[in-house]
């Protein structure tokens, strides 16, 4: 009797996992129109950020105040002046609370907002599963709201990769 129940439970779990993942966002796709709560406790609508900047870099990280996430954020912080020269606004996203995001931002002197995506709406809108932690990814979105660049797994090279892409666009 226990085996059929176990198989039923595993089947349901598998079904839930499979349906929780949205379609992965691809280069050329329209960026999600979604809002989130910032580290300052205010609502930020990403569509407004897209249309008010040449580019918006939305970077996802699993957990605030951890090694790889700190390296990723500090990479973007250290290149912030150069990114701004290219018209890039930066927004970070994880499932951490507003308080944790605020601590992360203050400890590392990040000059950009961090979204506390505790309901995982932003994560899911960008095509991540939302089951556990966000994947380490970054999306560059142009003023029209179209994804023009996407990468995965970057830490201390995050800014370097984005700037390399932007510089290659200017020479092509």
N, C-alpha and C positions, 0 to 999 in steps of 0.2 A: 504494500500500500504506500510506503514512503517513497518509493522510486517514482511512481506517476506524479505525485505531488511535487517532488523535486524537479522533474522534467517540466511540469506545468509552470512552476515558479521561474525556472531558467528561461523558458520560452517567453513568458511575459516580460522578464527583465531584458531579454534580447530585443524584443519588440519595442520596448520603451527607449532603449539606447539607440536603436536604429531610427526611430522617428524623432528623437530629440535634436538631431543634427540637421541644421538647415543646409541648403546648397552652399557650397564654398563660394565665396565672393571672388570673382576673376577680374583681371585687368580688362578694362573696357566696359565693365558693368557699372550701373548706377550705384553710387554709394548709398547706404541706408540713411534714411531720414529718421533719426532717433535722438532722444534726449537722455541726459543722465545728470546725476547729482555730483557737483564738484566737491573738491576738498574744502571749499569755503562754505559748503552747504547751500549753494545756489544751483538752480537748474541751468544746464547748458544744452542748447539745441544744436546738434552738429550741422544741420542744414544751414543755420545762420553763419557758422564758422566757415563752411565751404564757400558761401557766396561773398563773404567779406575778406577773403584772402586769395592770393593767386593759387596757393596750395594749402592743404591741411594734411598733416601727418598724424594719423591715429595709430598709436602704438599700444599693443597689448602685452601684458606681463602677468605671470602667474601670481606672485605675492610681493607686496610692498615690503621693503626693509630686508630683502634677502639678497644674496650675493649677485647672481646673474641679473636680477631685476634692477639692482642698484647700478651695476655696470652699464646696462642698457640706458637707463635714465640719465646717468652722468655723461654718457657719450653725447646724448642729445642736448643736455645742459651746456656742455663745453663747446658745442658747435652751434649754439643758439644764434649768435650774431651772424654767422655765415648762413644759416638756414633762413634767417630773416631777410638777408640780402636777396635771397631767391624767392621771397614772398611766402615763406612757409610758416604757418601757425601749427603748433604742436599740442596734442592732447593725448594724455596717457589714460589707459583703462585697465582696471583689474576689479576683482570681486570684493576687494577689501572695503571696510567701512569708511565713512567720511573721516572719522577720527584717525584711522590708520593712514589714510591717504594724506591727511594734513600733516601728520608726523613725518611721513616719507618725504613730502615736499619740503618741509621746513628743515629737516636734517640734512638734505642734499641741495638746498637752495635752488630748487627747480623753478624756472621762470615761467612755467606753463601749467595749465590746470590738469588735475588728475581726476578722473571720474570714478566714483565709488559705485560700481555696477553690481550692487548687492542682489538685485532681482534678475541679473544676467540678461537684460533686454538688449544692451549694446552688443555684448558678446554673441548672442544668438543672431542679432541682425546682421552681423558681419560673417555669419556662416560657421561659427564655432559651436561645439556641442552644448556648452553650458553645463555639462554634467559635473565637472570638478573645477579645475582652475582654467583660466584662459590660456590658450597657446601663446607662445612668444611670437608675435607677428607684427608687421607694420604695413599700413596702407597709406599711399599718397594719393590724395584726391584733388582734382583741379577745381577751379572756380565754378565750372558747370555742374559739378557733382559727380564726375566720372572718375573711377579708379584708374590711375595711370601707372601705378607701381605697387608691387606687393612682394614682401619677403618674409621668410620664416627663420626662426632660430638665432637671430642676431643678438649679441650682447654688447660688448664694448666696441663693436664695429657698426652699430646701428646707424649713427650719423654719417659715417664714412660711406656706407652703401647708398644711403639716400642722396647725399651730395654727389656721389659719383654718377648716379642716374640723372640728376638735374643737370650736371655739367655735360653729360653725353647728349642731352636733348638740345643744348645750346650749340653744340658743334655739329649736329646733324641737320 
